[in-house]
């Protein structure tokens, strides 16, 4: 379907605002089918950009008639997500991860927004992201509403920030709509620890390559301040035992990132050993 498609209904010409979904994948056979199902019935196309998965991700995607599946070597979350945006042909794009689902309420909000002929100055739309973790929805500790821009006008926004903590940057005005994007962040605590280990390695290496120096005060104070922020200031205690575990995990993630930077910057170690050859130490 072409951008800005016009549909004729008798003598009346109705404007149809087209919508693409953009998803990047790597070995997402556990998640991708439900992710696709959450958008299939209201988007015009689904762009899946895969990093050469070795599981059933590709075969699952190709069963969906709206999926346009392609592959590119992974060289960073930001880079890969921007490539996926470029492959989209619609006027508007919803960019989501394989472990996210568009809730029925969010689906309705998106359709209502697009049917209202959005003003040209609007470049993107943000909405809450609700995370399911440790058998419950987490609503405090800074995890919710955690509104993020995910619905964007093609050519008017891009992924930026710092790997792996990417964010959409608008070239225009933004708008907020209701409805949750559901995020299934980890299978269990072991999976979360693996994620912390992986993401902290990427973050530490990115900082190192940007010339940011290790500082002892950050190693000492950042983990403490992160726990206080998550558990007390952002009321993580209201999520019960899960909230306490999340606060400690967040503190640990902050600590290990600083410690890995110390390892590279002061001790002269190579990049963290859990990173692939795609990641390189550049100074």
C-alpha positions in Angstrom: 0.0 0.0 0.0 1.4 3.4 -1.0 2.1 6.2 1.5 -0.9 8.5 2.0 -3.1 6.0 0.2 -6.5 7.2 -1.0 -9.4 4.8 -1.0 -12.5 5.5 -3.1 -15.8 4.7 -1.5 -18.4 5.5 -4.1 -17.9 9.2 -4.9 -16.1 9.9 -1.6 -12.3 9.8 -1.4 -11.2 8.6 2.0 -7.6 9.2 3.1 -5.9 6.1 4.7 -2.9 6.8 6.8 -0.5 3.9 6.3 1.4 2.2 9.2 4.4 0.0 9.4 5.8 -2.0 12.3 9.6 -2.2 12.6 11.2 -5.0 14.7 14.8 -6.2 15.0 15.4 -9.8 16.0 18.1 -12.3 16.9 17.1 -15.7 18.1 13.6 -14.6 19.3 11.6 -17.7 18.6 10.2 -17.5 22.2 8.9 -14.0 21.7 8.4 -13.1 18.0 5.1 -14.8 17.2 3.1 -13.1 20.0 4.8 -9.8 19.1 3.7 -10.1 15.5 0.2 -11.1 16.5 -0.2 -8.0 18.6 0.3 -5.7 15.5 -0.7 -7.8 12.5 -4.4 -6.8 12.4 -3.9 -3.0 12.3 -0.6 -2.4 10.4 -0.1 -2.4 6.6 3.3 -4.1 6.8 5.7 -5.6 9.3 9.4 -5.0 8.7 11.6 -7.6 10.5 15.3 -7.0 10.3 17.1 -10.1 11.6 20.8 -10.5 12.6 21.1 -14.0 11.2 19.2 -16.0 13.8 20.1 -19.6 14.3 16.8 -20.7 15.8 13.3 -20.7 14.3 12.8 -16.9 14.2 13.0 -16.6 10.4 10.5 -19.5 9.7 8.0 -18.1 12.3 8.2 -14.6 10.7 7.8 -15.9 7.2 4.5 -17.5 8.1 3.0 -14.1 8.7 1.7 -12.6 5.3 2.4 -9.0 6.4 6.0 -9.6 7.3 8.8 -8.4 5.0 11.8 -10.3 6.3 15.4 -9.3 5.7 18.8 -9.8 7.4 21.8 -7.6 8.2 24.8 -8.3 10.5 24.3 -6.7 13.9 26.6 -3.8 14.7 24.6 -2.1 17.5 21.0 -1.6 18.6 20.8 2.0 17.3 22.3 1.2 13.9 20.1 -1.9 13.4 16.9 -0.1 14.5 17.5 2.8 12.2 18.0 0.4 9.3 14.7 -1.1 10.1 13.1 2.3 9.9 14.6 2.9 6.5 13.0 -0.3 5.2 9.5 0.9 6.1 7.3 2.3 3.3 4.4 3.7 5.3 3.8 7.2 6.5 3.9 6.2 10.1 6.0 3.6 11.9 5.6 1.8 15.2 9.0 0.6 16.3 8.9 -2.2 18.9 11.1 -4.9 20.3 10.4 -8.6 20.0 9.7 -8.9 23.7 7.0 -6.2 23.6 3.3 -6.4 22.8 0.8 -3.8 21.8 -2.1 -4.0 24.2 -5.7 -3.7 22.9 -6.0 -0.3 24.6 -2.9 1.0 22.9 -4.0 -0.4 19.5 -7.2 1.5 19.8 -5.4 4.7 20.8 -3.0 4.4 17.8 -5.9 3.9 15.4 -7.8 6.8 16.9 -4.7 9.1 16.6 -4.0 8.1 13.0 -7.7 8.5 11.9 -7.6 12.1 13.2 -5.4 13.3 10.4 -2.4 14.2 12.7 -1.0 17.7 12.3 2.2 17.9 10.2 4.2 19.3 13.1 3.7 16.1 15.0 6.7 13.9 14.5 6.2 11.2 17.1 3.9 9.8 19.8 4.8 8.3 23.1 2.9 6.0 25.4 3.4 4.1 28.7 5.5 0.9 28.8 4.3 -1.7 31.4 6.9 -4.4 32.3 6.0 -7.9 33.4 8.7 -9.3 35.6 8.9 -11.9 38.3 5.3 -13.0 37.8 3.8 -9.5 38.2 3.4 -6.1 36.4 5.9 -3.6 37.9 4.3 -0.2 38.4 6.9 1.6 40.5 10.6 2.1 40.9 10.8 4.2 37.7 9.6 1.3 35.6 6.2 2.7 35.0 4.7 4.6 33.2 8.2 5.0 31.5 6.6 6.7 28.5 8.6 6.3 25.3 8.3 7.5 21.7 7.6 4.5 19.6 5.1 5.7 17.0 6.9 8.1 14.6 6.3 9.8 11.3 8.7 8.4 8.7 11.7 10.7 8.1 10.9 12.8 11.1 12.6 10.7 13.9 15.5 8.4 14.4 17.1 6.1 17.0 19.9 7.8 19.0 21.2 7.9 22.5 23.9 5.5 23.6 24.0 1.7 23.1 22.4 -0.3 24.5 20.2 2.3 26.1 18.8 3.7 22.8 15.9 6.2 22.5 14.0 7.9 19.7 14.8 11.5 18.9 12.2 13.5 17.2 12.6 16.2 14.5 9.4 17.9 15.4 6.7 18.0 18.1 5.6 15.0 20.2 2.3 13.9 21.6 1.2 11.4 24.3 -1.6 8.9 24.0 -3.0 6.3 26.5 -2.6 2.5 26.4 0.3 0.3 27.5 3.1 -1.3 25.5 3.6 -4.5 27.4 7.2 -5.5 28.0 8.3 -9.0 28.9 11.8 -8.1 30.0 13.2 -11.4 31.2 12.2 -15.0 31.7 13.5 -15.1 35.3 16.2 -13.7 37.5 18.9 -15.7 35.9 17.9 -14.2 32.5 17.9 -10.8 34.1 21.4 -11.2 35.5 22.6 -12.3 32.0 21.1 -9.2 30.5 22.7 -7.0 33.1 26.1 -8.6 32.4 25.7 -8.1 28.7 24.3 -4.6 28.6 26.8 -3.3 31.3 29.6 -4.6 29.1 28.3 -2.7 26.0 27.7 0.5 28.1 31.1 0.4 29.6 32.8 -0.2 26.3 30.8 2.6 24.6 31.8 5.0 27.4 35.4 4.0 27.1 35.5 4.4 23.3 34.0 7.9 23.8 36.9 8.9 26.0 35.0 9.0 29.2 37.3 8.3 32.1 36.8 6.1 35.1 36.1 7.9 38.4 36.3 6.3 41.8 33.4 8.4 43.2 31.1 6.9 40.5 32.1 3.4 41.5 31.4 4.2 45.2 28.3 6.4 45.0 26.4 5.4 41.8 25.2 2.0 43.1 24.0 3.6 46.4 22.2 6.4 44.7 20.6 4.1 42.2 19.2 1.9 45.0 17.8 4.9 46.9 16.3 6.3 43.7 14.7 3.1 42.7 13.5 1.8 46.0 12.7 5.0 47.9 12.4 8.1 45.7 10.6 6.2 42.9 8.7 4.1 45.5 9.9 0.7 44.3 8.9 -0.6 47.8 5.3 -0.5 46.7 6.0 -3.5 44.4 6.8 -5.6 47.4 9.6 -8.1 47.4 9.9 -7.8 43.7 10.5 -4.1 44.1 13.3 -4.7 46.5 15.0 -7.2 44.2 14.7 -4.8 41.3 16.3 -2.0 43.3 19.2 -4.3 44.3 19.6 -5.5 40.7 19.6 -1.9 39.4 22.3 -1.0 42.0 24.3 -4.0 40.9 24.0 -3.0 37.2 25.3 0.5 38.0 28.2 -1.0 40.0 29.3 -3.6 37.5 29.2 -1.0 34.6 31.6 1.3 36.6 33.8 -1.7 37.6 34.1 -2.8 33.9 35.2 0.7 33.0 37.8 0.6 35.7 39.0 -2.7 34.3 39.5 -1.2 30.9 40.6 2.3 31.7 42.9 1.8 34.7 44.0 -1.9 34.5 44.3 -1.8 30.7 42.2 -4.9 30.1 40.7 -5.7 26.8 37.0 -5.3 26.1 34.7 -7.4 28.3 35.0 -11.0 27.4 31.2 -11.6 27.0 31.1 -9.3 23.9 31.4 -10.6 20.4 33.9 -9.6 17.8 31.5 -6.9 16.6 32.5 -4.8 19.6 36.1 -3.4 19.7 38.2 -1.4 22.0 39.1 1.8 20.1 41.7 3.5 22.2 
